[in-house]
Amino acid sequence: MIPVIKMMRPINCLISSMAILIVRISLFGIGTGSIETFPLTAIGMIIVFFYTAGGNILNDYMDRKVDKINHPGRPIPSGDINPSKALMLSGLMFSMATALAFLLPFYWAQIIVVLAIILLTTYELSFKKKGFVGNLTVSALTGMVFIFGGSIYGQFILPVIMGVVAFLSNVGREIVKDIQDIKGDRDRNTFPMQVGPKVAKSTAAGFVVLALILSPLPYIIGLLPLSYLIVVIGADIIFIYSLSLINQAKRSQKFMKLAMVVALLAFLIGGIV
């Protein structure tokens, strides 16, 4: 059982599922909204938990040959779990996420879950090693979590904005991470390897700037209060600082990650205050 839990990465799954709670609070605040939102939120969080676990196990299955060298202690290369069993466990997690989605009242939730599973599987099978397409795919999956959260309640405007901002900023960070790893990548044809670091840096900065432009929108159109704007400006400042460090890719992407956390905090505070 312990190797299975190790492959699931439950802490990572729990962090991902918290996005649903953030969406709920940004939409309804604390102690408001109909009582029906609470079980819907719980179901949504469990779905994201199982979906993330399935993706983590699938990732270990797909990387099992490389992990023999890079991560020999992981459950599959160490022999603790048979690869076929791991693949079956991944399928089980995805099946549980899909089945639970049909407990939700809005058909968009089911469509998004199925589409996310298809995209994640395609990413692992093909897009992962195809540079920019891979960056776009993994970032789209990040953004879809927020849109899925909104679909649970039949609310889309704010969650779509959250999803698009998450998508844009994540594309920027993914490219910077690939710039950081350009010397060590051997089995991946990453975007910086295809176009060169200079073009990659400009592209990453472009995506982040688009995210910055969109970030005040929830306040401008009246979806979130001034408290949101104040905190998200703090996130934007950190993003701008990260861009100033783009020639130091390791530091730059770390500050981008910090900025993304602060941006999530902005949505949370905007829903509470």
N, C-alpha and C positions, 0 to 999 in steps of 0.2 A: 504493500500500500504506500509506503514512504516514497519509493521511486516514482509512482504515479503522481503523488502530490508534488514532488519535485519538478516533474515535467509540466504540471499544470501552472506552476508559479502563482499560488493563490494570492499573494500580496499584490502582484501585478494585476491579477484579475479583479481584486477588490478595488484597487485604485481606478481601474477602467470603469467599473460599475458605479463609482461615485459620480461620474459625469451625469448619470440619470438624476441623481438627487440634486445636483447643482441646477440642472434644467428645471426640475420641479420648483425649487426655491426661487429661481429667477422669474418663473411664471406666476407663482401663487404666494410667494413669501412663506413665512412661518406661521402656522396656526390659521391659515386662511385656505380658501378653496374647498370644494366639496369633499366630503369624507371618502368618496369613491377614489380620489386620487392616491390615497395611501396604499391600498392593495395593488393598484396599477403600478405605482412606483416600485414596490417590492418585487413584483413580477418582472418589471423592466430591468432592475438591477441584477436579478438572478439570470435573466437571459444574457445580459452582457458578460456576466461572470462566466457562464458556460461557453459562450462564444469565444471569449478571450482564451479560456483554457484549451478549447479545441484548436485554436490557432497556435498556441504555444506548443502543444504536443505535435501538431503537424509540422511546425518549424523544426523541432528536434528530429522528426522522422526524415524530413528533406535534407537536413544538414548532417545526417548520421555519418557519412563518409568523411566529411571535413572535420567533424568533431572527434574522430579517432586521433587526429593530430592536435587540434586546437583545444578540445575539451574532452579528454579521454575519461574524465570522471562522471560525465553525464550518463543517465540511466541506459540509453541505447548502446553507445560505444563501450561502456563498462560491462555490458552483458546482463545488467539487472532486469532489463525488459526486452523482449523480442520485438524487432521492428514491425512485424505484422500485427502484434498485439497493440503496439503504440498507435498504429494507423487506425485500428478498430476503435480504440479509446477516443481518438480525435473525432471519428465519425459519430460516436455515441454522444460526445459533448455537443456537436453541431446539431444532432437530431433532437436532443433535449432542449436546446435553445429554440429550435424551430417549433417544436411541439408546444412549448410554453407561450410562444408568440401568438398562437391561436386562442389563447385565453384573453387576449387584449381585444378591445371593441372596434378599433379602427383598422381597416384593411391595409393602410399604408405601413403599419408596423410590421405585418407579416411580409410584405413585399421587400421592405428594407432589410430585414433579417436574412431572407433568402438571397437577396442581391449581395449583401455583405459577405456571406459564406462563399458565394460564387467568385466574387472579387478576390477574397483572401486566398482561396484555393488556386485561382489563376495566377496570383502574385507569386505564390510559393512554387508553382510548377513552371512559370515562364517569366513573368515580369520582373522578378527579383534580381535577375542578372542583366536586365536591359536598360540600365541607366535611368533616364528621365521618366520613362513610362513607369518604372518601379517607384520612383519618388512620388509621382502623381497618384499612383494607386494606393500606396500605404498612407498618404496624406488624406486621400478621399475617404478611406476607411476611418481615419481619426475624426474627420468632420461628420461622417454619417452617424456616429454615436450620438451626437447632439440632436441631429435631425430625427433619429429614432426616438430619442427622449421626448421630443415635441409631439411625435406621432402618437405616442401613448395617450396623450390628453386631447388630441385633435387640434393642437396649437402648432403653428408652423413659422410664423414671421420671425419671432425672436430666435427660436432654435436654428432656423436656417442661417440667420446672421451669425450666430455662434459657430455653426458648422463651417461656414465659408471663411470666417476669420481664422478658425483653427486649421482649415485646409491650407490657406495661403501661408500662414506663418510656419506650418509644419513642412511645407515644400521647401521653404527657405532653409530651415534647419537641416532637413535631410540632405540638401545639396552641400551645405557647409560641412556636415559630417563626412560626406564622401570626399570632399577636398582634404579633410583631415587624414583620411585613410588612403589617399591616392597612391602613396608609396608601397603600402602593404597589400593592396588589392591585387590578387592574381587571377581569381576565377570569376571576377565580375567586370563587366564593361560599363563602368559608372559614367554618369554625365560629365564630371570633370575630366575623365580620361578621354571622352569623345570630343569635347569642345575646347579643352584646356582650362586651367584654373582661372584665368582672367575672365573669360566669358561666363564661367560657372559662378564666380563671385558676383558679377553684375546681375545675373539671372536670379540668384538667391536674394540679393538686395531688392530687386524689383518685386518679388513676391512678398517680402516683408513689408515694403512700403505700401503695397496694396492693402495688406492687412491693417496697417496703421491708419490708412485713409478711411477704412470701413469701421474701425473700432468705436468712434463716437456715435455711430448711427443709432444704436438703441436709445441713447439719450436725446438725440436730435428729433427723432420721430415719436418720442414720448413713451417708449416702452419701459425704460428704466430711469430712476431719479438721478439727481446730481451726485449722490454718493458713488454711483457707478462710474460717472465721468471722471471724478477725482482720482479714483483708484486706477482706472484704465489709462489715464494719462501717465501715471507712474509706470505702468507696464510698457507704454509706448516709449518712454524715456529710456528704459532698460533695453528695449529693442534697438533704439537708435544708437545707444552705446555699443551694443553687440555688433552693429554694422561698422562702427568705427574700428572694431577689432577684427574685421573680416580677414585681414592678412595673417592673423593668428587664429586659425580655424578652430583649434581645440577650445580656446577661451571664448571665442565668438559663439559657438554652438551651446556652450554651457550657460552663457548669459541669455541666449535665446530661450533656453529651457526655463530659466528663472522667470523671464518675462511672460512666458506662457502660463506659468503657475500664478503669477500676479494677475494676469488677465482673467483666469478662472475665478480668482478671489474677487475680482471686480464684479463679475456676474452674480456671485454669491452675495456680496455685500449689497449690490443693487436690489436684490430680491428681499433682503432682510430689512434694510434701512429705508 
